[in-house]
Amino acid sequence: MTVLALSTNEGLWWLTLAVGLVVALVVWFLLERLRRSVNTVDASVDRVWTMGKRVAQNTSTTYLLTTTKQRGGDLLEELEEHRAPAPGSPT
């Protein structure tokens, strides 16, 4: 049976390397979770931005509704004038 004798100094180095490996794995795990969260947020922001642009496109001409309403009223008045019988015509 072979016994591996480690000096105190060498044993502490191995312990330091093991602890460093554990710390590196924990940091990697946390960074990976952060990366995935950032990707999720980025995708959500992209969807919100796209929907915002669509809303802006759909509402970019709403200022014309007042003019459309006025012209519709003018058209209704014109139609009423043409619907009335002409003066002097038989009814």
C-alpha positions in Angstrom: 0.0 0.0 0.0 1.4 3.3 -1.1 0.8 6.3 1.2 0.8 9.7 -0.4 2.4 12.0 2.1 1.7 15.6 1.5 3.5 18.4 3.2 1.4 20.9 5.0 2.3 23.5 2.4 1.4 21.2 -0.5 -1.9 20.2 1.1 -2.9 23.8 1.5 -2.1 24.5 -2.1 -4.4 21.6 -3.2 -7.1 23.0 -0.8 -6.7 26.4 -2.3 -7.0 25.0 -5.8 -10.2 23.1 -4.9 -11.7 26.2 -3.3 -10.8 28.2 -6.3 -12.4 25.7 -8.6 -15.6 25.8 -6.5 -15.6 29.6 -6.6 -15.0 29.6 -10.4 -17.9 27.2 -10.9 -20.2 29.3 -8.7 -19.2 32.5 -10.6 -19.8 30.8 -13.9 -23.2 29.6 -12.7 -24.2 33.1 -11.6 -23.0 34.7 -14.8 -24.9 32.2 -16.9 -28.1 33.0 -15.0 -27.4 36.7 -15.5 -26.8 36.2 -19.2 -30.1 34.3 -19.7 -32.0 36.9 -17.7 -30.5 39.7 -19.9 -31.4 37.8 -23.0 -35.0 37.4 -21.8 -35.2 41.1 -20.9 -33.7 42.0 -24.3 -36.3 39.9 -26.2 -39.1 41.5 -24.1 -37.8 45.0 -24.8 -37.7 44.2 -28.5 -41.3 43.1 -28.5 -42.4 46.2 -26.6 -40.4 48.4 -29.0 -42.0 46.7 -32.0 -45.5 47.1 -30.6 -44.8 50.7 -29.8 -43.8 51.4 -33.3 -46.9 49.7 -34.6 -49.1 51.8 -32.3 -47.3 55.0 -33.5 -47.9 54.0 -37.2 -51.6 53.3 -36.5 -52.2 56.6 -34.7 -49.9 58.9 -36.8 -52.9 60.3 -38.7 -55.5 60.7 -36.0 -55.1 64.5 -36.3 -57.0 64.2 -39.6 -60.2 62.9 -37.8 -61.3 66.4 -37.1 -61.0 67.4 -40.7 -62.8 64.2 -41.8 -65.7 64.9 -39.4 -66.0 68.5 -40.7 -65.9 67.4 -44.4 -68.5 64.6 -43.6 -70.8 67.3 -42.2 -70.3 69.4 -45.3 -71.1 66.4 -47.5 -74.3 65.7 -45.5 -75.4 69.3 -46.0 -74.7 69.1 -49.7 -76.7 65.9 -50.0 -79.6 67.4 -48.2 -79.6 70.3 -50.7 -79.7 68.0 -53.6 -82.4 65.8 -52.1 -84.8 68.7 -51.7 -87.0 69.3 -54.7 -85.9 72.2 -56.9 -88.0 75.3 -56.7 -90.8 75.4 -59.4 -90.5 71.7 -60.2 -93.6 69.5 -60.0 -93.8 67.3 -56.9 
